[in-house]
Amino acid sequence: ADNATYWLGEAHYVTKDYAAALKSFEAVVEGFPDSRKAADALLKVGYCQYELKAFRNARATLEKVVASYPGTDAARLAGQRLTRMDSEGR
């Protein structure tokens, strides 16, 4: 169920339905905290918040990814987005 919910979120994300994607990714994070997809889902929560212009929330979420999943691809990508946000003044 966690994997299916994650990929449903991905389908919404690639079609730019960020609100629906956010709900799916949050469902993974909240409903399956020990899932292999948890780090990626939390990263995508931050990405969705960014696309929805909730920049303060996006920054907090991305910082949580870096702190909670150090050394992972998700943490690296979150760090890259935080750097981008810094350069954008967000």
C-alpha positions in Angstrom: 0.0 0.0 0.0 2.8 2.4 0.8 4.4 1.9 -2.6 1.1 2.3 -4.5 0.3 5.5 -2.6 3.8 6.8 -3.3 3.5 6.1 -7.1 0.0 7.6 -7.1 1.6 10.8 -5.8 4.3 10.6 -8.5 1.6 10.3 -11.1 -0.1 13.5 -9.8 3.2 15.3 -9.5 4.3 14.7 -13.1 0.9 15.9 -14.3 1.4 19.1 -12.1 -1.5 18.3 -9.8 0.6 19.3 -6.8 -2.3 19.4 -4.3 -3.3 15.8 -5.0 0.3 14.7 -5.1 0.9 16.4 -1.7 -2.0 14.4 -0.2 -0.6 11.1 -1.5 3.0 11.8 -0.3 1.7 13.0 3.1 -0.3 9.7 3.3 2.9 7.8 2.9 4.8 9.8 5.4 2.0 9.7 8.0 0.7 6.2 7.4 3.9 4.3 6.7 6.7 6.1 8.6 9.0 3.0 8.4 8.5 2.5 4.6 11.4 2.4 2.2 9.6 5.2 0.5 9.3 7.5 3.5 12.4 9.6 2.8 11.4 10.1 -0.9 7.8 10.8 0.1 8.9 13.5 2.6 11.2 15.0 -0.1 8.3 15.1 -2.5 6.1 16.8 0.2 8.7 19.5 0.2 8.7 19.7 -3.6 4.9 20.0 -3.7 4.9 22.7 -1.0 7.5 24.6 -3.1 5.4 24.3 -6.3 2.3 25.4 -4.3 4.4 28.5 -3.2 4.3 27.5 0.5 8.0 28.3 0.7 8.3 28.4 4.5 6.7 25.0 4.8 8.8 23.7 1.9 12.0 24.9 3.6 11.0 23.3 6.9 10.1 20.0 5.2 13.3 19.9 3.2 15.4 20.6 6.3 13.7 17.7 8.0 14.6 15.4 5.1 18.3 16.5 5.5 18.2 16.0 9.3 16.2 12.7 9.3 17.8 10.9 6.4 21.4 11.9 6.3 23.6 10.3 3.6 20.6 9.4 1.4 19.7 10.6 -2.1 16.6 12.2 -0.7 18.8 14.3 1.7 21.2 15.3 -1.1 18.3 16.4 -3.3 16.7 18.2 -0.4 20.0 20.1 0.1 20.1 21.0 -3.6 16.6 22.4 -3.4 17.4 24.4 -0.3 20.4 25.9 -2.1 18.2 26.8 -5.0 15.7 28.4 -2.6 18.5 30.4 -1.0 19.6 31.7 -4.4 16.0 32.6 -5.2 15.6 34.4 -1.9 12.8 32.1 -0.7 
